[in-house]
Amino acid sequence: MKTHIIDDVETIESVIKACKVCFVGMSDSEGTPYVLPMNFGYKDGTLYLHSGQEGRSITILDNNPKICITFSTEMKLICQHPDVACSYRLQSCSVICEGKVEFEEDYDKKVEALNIIMAQYVNRKFTYSTPAINNVKVWTMKVDKFSGKEYGVRESGMLTEEL
Ligand SMILES: Cc1cc2nc3c(=O)[nH]c(=O)nc-3n(C[C@H](O)[C@H](O)[C@H](O)COP(=O)(O)OP(=O)(O)OC[C@H]3O[C@@H](n4cnc5c(N)ncnc54)[C@H](O)[C@@H]3O)c2cc1C
């Protein structure tokens, strides 16, 4: 089974839209990596995240705002033959986005960002209290670089079993 490069933005965006969580990688001033699972929203080439005002991630990002965000869709286990270990694959698509985090301070833009995050999960409108908006830290990342891969692609005529 093959791995395909996904190089069109529409497919990359559809992979991001299909995910419920992303993995945000950052690196502190000593080069120690730190990766967090986070909820997110995506719109027009920008990723939106939110967190509390303080913590290890915020300390790291204040010093080094470069991040790398990985998405992976739900996986399906398939194989060509149940007795052959190396014929097993997890079918899935993944995307990596790179860029720099900026923290949004504008009240209305924070609301807009939270609406984009909520829209990733539920299809309804929300209102937010002023303290909630003031207390939340909103992260935005304009994507500088996208890459995508599709794993476990069947070759034509190949017989596989879903498990
Ligand atoms: C599915 C999912 C979605 C999430 N979505 C969000 C989100 O949208 N926004 C958000 O702020 N947080 C989210 N979290 C929690 C997030 O992963 C972090 O725990 C949180 O942001 C605090 O990070 P911090 O660097 O401030 O941690 P701190 O409180 O400073 O962490 C202290 C220490 O705790 C450990 N730690 C921190 N986070 C984790 C973790 N997730 N797993 C294991 N150990 C950990 C680390 O060793 C770290 O050094 C989510 C978690 C999950 C599982």
Ligand as a Chemical Component Dictionary entry (heavy atoms), coordinates in Angstrom:
data_LIG
# 
_chem_comp.id                   LIG 
_chem_comp.type                 NON-POLYMER 
_chem_comp.pdbx_formal_charge   0 
_chem_comp.three_letter_code    LIG 
# 
loop_
_chem_comp_atom.comp_id 
_chem_comp_atom.atom_id 
_chem_comp_atom.alt_atom_id 
_chem_comp_atom.type_symbol 
_chem_comp_atom.charge 
_chem_comp_atom.model_Cartn_x 
_chem_comp_atom.model_Cartn_y 
_chem_comp_atom.model_Cartn_z 
_chem_comp_atom.pdbx_ordinal 
LIG C1  C1  C 0 -8.359 16.308 23.639 1  
LIG C2  C2  C 0 -7.756 17.485 24.408 2  
LIG C3  C3  C 0 -8.021 18.772 23.998 3  
LIG C4  C4  C 0 -7.491 19.866 24.697 4  
LIG N1  N1  N 0 -7.772 21.123 24.280 5  
LIG C5  C5  C 0 -7.249 22.180 24.942 6  
LIG C6  C6  C 0 -7.491 23.512 24.507 7  
LIG O1  O1  O 0 -8.170 23.767 23.500 8  
LIG N2  N2  N 0 -6.940 24.518 25.217 9  
LIG C7  C7  C 0 -6.158 24.276 26.318 10 
LIG O2  O2  O 0 -5.656 25.228 26.933 11 
LIG N3  N3  N 0 -5.898 23.033 26.733 12 
LIG C8  C8  C 0 -6.406 21.985 26.075 13 
LIG N4  N4  N 0 -6.123 20.720 26.495 14 
LIG C9  C9  C 0 -5.200 20.576 27.615 15 
LIG C10 C10 C 0 -3.769 20.834 27.095 16 
LIG O3  O3  O 0 -3.271 19.680 26.454 17 
LIG C11 C11 C 0 -2.824 21.278 28.224 18 
LIG O4  O4  O 0 -2.873 20.352 29.276 19 
LIG C12 C12 C 0 -3.194 22.662 28.736 20 
LIG O5  O5  O 0 -3.250 23.597 27.696 21 
LIG C13 C13 C 0 -2.177 23.148 29.760 22 
LIG O6  O6  O 0 -0.937 23.321 29.123 23 
LIG P1  P1  P 0 0.221  24.084 29.886 24 
LIG O7  O7  O 0 1.452  24.040 29.056 25 
LIG O8  O8  O 0 -0.277 25.405 30.351 26 
LIG O9  O9  O 0 0.380  23.094 31.104 27 
LIG P2  P2  P 0 0.891  23.328 32.579 28 
LIG O10 O10 O 0 -0.277 23.358 33.505 29 
LIG O11 O11 O 0 1.878  24.430 32.684 30 
LIG O12 O12 O 0 1.599  21.902 32.678 31 
LIG C14 C14 C 0 2.394  21.493 33.732 32 
LIG C15 C15 C 0 2.933  20.127 33.333 33 
LIG O13 O13 O 0 1.863  19.224 33.167 34 
LIG C16 C16 C 0 2.120  18.345 32.080 35 
LIG N5  N5  N 0 1.014  18.461 31.109 36 
LIG C17 C17 C 0 0.424  19.574 30.638 37 
LIG N6  N6  N 0 -0.537 19.263 29.751 38 
LIG C18 C18 C 0 -0.559 17.923 29.642 39 
LIG C19 C19 C 0 -1.311 17.011 28.875 40 
LIG N7  N7  N 0 -2.274 17.390 28.005 41 
LIG N8  N8  N 0 -1.065 15.701 29.016 42 
LIG C20 C20 C 0 -0.107 15.279 29.876 43 
LIG N9  N9  N 0 0.651  16.087 30.623 44 
LIG C21 C21 C 0 0.435  17.399 30.520 45 
LIG C22 C22 C 0 3.447  18.752 31.475 46 
LIG O14 O14 O 0 4.453  17.868 31.906 47 
LIG C23 C23 C 0 3.682  20.133 32.003 48 
LIG O15 O15 O 0 5.040  20.414 32.214 49 
LIG C24 C24 C 0 -6.648 19.627 25.823 50 
LIG C25 C25 C 0 -6.373 18.329 26.220 51 
LIG C26 C26 C 0 -6.909 17.267 25.533 52 
LIG C27 C27 C 0 -6.585 15.872 25.970 53 
# 
loop_
_chem_comp_bond.comp_id 
_chem_comp_bond.atom_id_1 
_chem_comp_bond.atom_id_2 
_chem_comp_bond.value_order 
_chem_comp_bond.pdbx_ordinal 
LIG C1  C2  SING 1  
LIG C2  C3  SING 2  
LIG C2  C26 DOUB 3  
LIG C3  C4  DOUB 4  
LIG C4  N1  SING 5  
LIG C4  C24 SING 6  
LIG N1  C5  DOUB 7  
LIG C5  C6  SING 8  
LIG C5  C8  SING 9  
LIG C6  O1  DOUB 10 
LIG C6  N2  SING 11 
LIG N2  C7  SING 12 
LIG C7  O2  DOUB 13 
LIG C7  N3  SING 14 
LIG N3  C8  DOUB 15 
LIG C8  N4  SING 16 
LIG N4  C9  SING 17 
LIG N4  C24 SING 18 
LIG C9  C10 SING 19 
LIG C10 O3  SING 20 
LIG C10 C11 SING 21 
LIG C11 O4  SING 22 
LIG C11 C12 SING 23 
LIG C12 O5  SING 24 
LIG C12 C13 SING 25 
LIG C13 O6  SING 26 
LIG O6  P1  SING 27 
LIG P1  O7  DOUB 28 
LIG P1  O8  SING 29 
LIG P1  O9  SING 30 
LIG O9  P2  SING 31 
LIG P2  O10 DOUB 32 
LIG P2  O11 SING 33 
LIG P2  O12 SING 34 
LIG O12 C14 SING 35 
LIG C14 C15 SING 36 
LIG C15 O13 SING 37 
LIG C15 C23 SING 38 
LIG O13 C16 SING 39 
LIG C16 N5  SING 40 
LIG C16 C22 SING 41 
LIG N5  C17 SING 42 
LIG N5  C21 SING 43 
LIG C17 N6  DOUB 44 
LIG N6  C18 SING 45 
LIG C18 C19 SING 46 
LIG C18 C21 DOUB 47 
LIG C19 N7  SING 48 
LIG C19 N8  DOUB 49 
LIG N8  C20 SING 50 
LIG C20 N9  DOUB 51 
LIG N9  C21 SING 52 
LIG C22 O14 SING 53 
LIG C22 C23 SING 54 
LIG C23 O15 SING 55 
LIG C24 C25 DOUB 56 
LIG C25 C26 SING 57 
LIG C26 C27 SING 58 
# 
